[in-house]
Amino acid sequence: MRNDSAIDAALQLVPASGRSRTWLFALCVLLPLAITLVALVAAAQGIGTPAGTKPNLIGGSWPQTFASSLGVVAIIVVPVWLVLDRLMRRHELALDNGVLDLRSTLYHARTPLSGLDLDRARVIDLDEHAELRPGMKANGFALPGFRSGWFFRLRDRRKTFVAIADGRWKLWLPVRGDHDLLLEPRDPQRLLERLRELASPQTR
C-alpha cells in the first residue's frame, strides 16, 4: 500500500469550534477567577469569619489583597489554559503505509486498515444513533462540542477512540478488536470511501 500521509484537507478532522474554545477559557480562567473573587468579597464582608477576627491582608489593605490574590490565580491558570488551547489544535489524522494514524490533544491511536471492519463502517448522526454516542471517559478530554481520547459508549460500554467536534455527521469505524473509532472529518463519506479504496488490496 502506498504512503498517503499527505492527506487531502477535506479528509482531515474538523477542528475545535470557537464555542468549545470559549468554554475552555471560561472553565480554565474565568471560573477560578470568579471563585477567588467571591471568596475575597465574602472575607471582606466577614462572612464565615469568627467575630473579632482580623483578616490577614496583603499590604494592610483590601484593594492590594484583591489585586495580589487575583494576580496569583491568573499567573497559575492562564498558562494552563494556553497549554490546553494549544493541545486542542493537535487534532488530525494521517494515512501512512496502511495505518490510520490519529492524534488528538493528548491522545494518539494507530490502527492498521486491515483491522477496520469497513463493511460495517458508516456515516452517522449521533442524535439518531445514540447507541454509538460516547459516554463516560476512560482517558479523554471533553468540552461542550468537543471530545478527544478514549471513551466508553453509552449503551454497551465498548471502548472507543473519539475525535469529534461540533458538527452533525460523524464517521463510525468499527475495529476488529477491543475498541472502535468515532471521528469527525470534514467529509466523512469521502474519508470512508478513501479508506475502503486503500484497504481493498488487503481485504479482497
C-alpha positions in Angstrom: 0.0 0.0 0.0 1.4 3.4 -0.9 2.1 6.1 1.6 -0.9 8.6 1.8 0.3 10.7 4.7 -0.2 13.9 2.7 -3.9 13.6 3.1 -6.5 15.8 1.3 -7.6 18.7 3.6 -11.2 17.6 3.0 -10.5 14.3 4.8 -8.9 16.0 7.8 -10.6 16.2 11.2 -12.8 19.1 11.9 -11.0 21.4 14.4 -12.4 22.5 17.7 -15.0 25.2 17.3 -14.9 28.7 18.7 -17.7 27.7 21.1 -15.6 24.8 22.5 -12.5 27.0 22.9 -14.6 29.7 24.6 -15.8 27.0 27.1 -12.1 26.1 27.7 -11.3 29.7 28.5 -14.3 30.1 30.8 -13.5 26.9 32.7 -9.8 27.4 33.0 -9.6 31.2 33.6 -12.9 32.9 34.3 -14.3 30.3 36.7 -11.2 30.2 39.0 -11.0 34.0 39.0 -14.7 34.2 39.8 -14.4 31.7 42.7 -11.5 33.7 44.1 -13.3 37.0 43.8 -16.4 35.6 45.5 -14.2 34.2 48.4 -12.4 37.6 48.8 -15.7 39.5 48.8 -17.1 37.1 51.4 -14.0 37.5 53.5 -14.1 41.3 53.2 -17.7 41.2 54.5 -16.8 38.9 57.3 -18.9 36.0 56.0 -17.8 32.8 57.5 -15.2 34.5 59.7 -15.5 34.4 63.6 -16.5 37.8 65.1 -13.5 39.9 66.1 -11.0 38.0 63.9 -8.8 40.4 61.9 -8.2 39.4 58.3 -4.6 38.8 57.2 -4.4 41.5 54.5 -1.6 41.9 51.9 0.0 45.2 52.4 -2.6 46.0 55.1 -5.3 46.8 52.5 -8.2 45.1 50.9 -7.5 46.5 47.4 -4.0 45.2 47.4 -5.2 41.9 48.8 -7.8 41.6 46.0 -5.2 42.6 43.3 -2.5 40.3 44.6 -4.8 37.3 45.1 -6.4 37.6 41.6 -3.0 38.1 40.1 -1.5 35.0 41.6 -4.5 32.9 40.4 -4.2 34.4 36.9 -0.5 33.5 36.9 -1.4 29.9 37.6 -4.5 29.4 35.4 -3.6 31.4 32.2 -0.6 29.1 31.3 -2.8 26.1 31.9 -5.4 27.5 29.5 -2.7 28.3 26.9 -1.3 24.8 27.0 -4.7 23.2 26.7 -5.8 25.6 24.0 -2.7 24.6 22.0 -3.3 20.9 22.6 -6.8 21.4 21.1 -5.2 22.4 17.9 -3.5 19.0 17.8 -6.4 17.3 16.1 -5.5 15.5 12.9 -5.3 12.2 11.0 -2.8 10.7 8.6 -2.8 7.6 6.4 0.6 6.1 6.3 1.6 2.7 4.9 -1.6 1.0 5.7 -2.1 2.6 9.1 -4.7 5.2 10.2 -2.8 7.5 12.5 -5.0 9.7 14.8 -3.7 12.4 17.0 -6.0 14.5 19.2 -5.0 16.7 22.1 -3.0 14.4 24.5 -4.1 11.2 22.7 -2.7 9.0 19.9 -4.2 5.9 18.2 -2.7 3.9 15.3 -5.0 1.4 13.7 -4.0 -0.8 10.7 -6.5 -0.5 7.9 -6.6 -4.3 7.9 -8.1 -4.2 11.4 -11.0 -2.0 10.4 -14.4 -3.6 9.6 -15.1 -1.2 6.7 -18.2 -3.2 5.6 -20.0 -2.1 8.8 -18.5 1.4 8.9 -20.8 4.2 8.2 -21.5 7.9 8.4 -23.9 8.7 11.3 -25.8 11.4 13.1 -25.3 10.7 16.8 -28.8 12.1 17.5 -30.2 9.2 15.5 -27.6 6.6 16.7 -27.5 7.1 20.5 -26.0 3.6 20.9 -22.8 4.9 19.4 -22.6 8.1 21.5 -19.5 8.5 23.7 -20.4 8.4 27.4 -18.0 8.1 30.4 -14.4 8.9 29.8 -11.9 6.1 30.1 -9.0 8.5 29.4 -10.2 11.5 27.5 -10.7 15.3 27.2 -14.2 16.7 26.9 -15.8 20.1 26.4 -19.2 21.1 25.0 -18.9 20.4 21.3 -15.5 18.6 21.5 -14.4 15.1 22.5 -10.9 13.7 22.3 -9.4 10.5 23.6 -10.8 7.3 25.0 -14.5 6.9 26.0 -16.9 4.2 26.8 -20.1 4.0 24.6 -23.3 4.9 26.4 -25.1 1.7 25.6 -22.7 -1.2 25.6 -19.6 0.4 27.2 -17.4 -0.6 24.3 -14.1 1.4 24.4 -13.9 3.9 21.6 -11.2 6.4 20.4 -13.1 9.6 19.8 -12.0 12.7 17.9 -15.1 14.8 17.2 -16.1 18.4 17.2 -19.3 20.4 16.9 -20.7 19.2 13.6 -23.6 16.8 12.8 -22.1 14.0 10.8 -19.5 11.6 12.3 -17.7 8.6 10.9 -18.0 5.4 12.9 -15.2 2.9 12.2 -15.6 -0.5 14.0 -12.3 -2.2 14.7 -11.8 -6.0 14.8 -10.6 -6.0 18.4 -11.4 -4.3 21.7 -12.2 -0.8 20.5 -13.8 1.3 17.8 -13.1 4.7 16.3 -15.5 7.7 16.2 -14.2 10.6 14.1 -15.4 13.8 12.5 -13.6 14.5 9.3 -14.6 17.4 7.1 -16.1 15.0 4.6 -16.9 11.7 6.4 -18.2 9.9 3.3 -15.2 10.7 1.3 -12.8 9.5 4.0 -14.8 6.3 4.3 -14.5 5.8 0.5 -10.8 6.5 0.7 -10.2 4.0 3.5 -12.1 1.3 1.5 -10.0 2.1 -1.6 -6.8 1.9 0.3 -7.8 -1.3 2.2 -9.1 -3.1 -0.8 -5.8 -4.7 -1.9 -5.5 -6.2 1.6 -9.1 -7.4 2.1 -10.1 -8.6 -1.4 
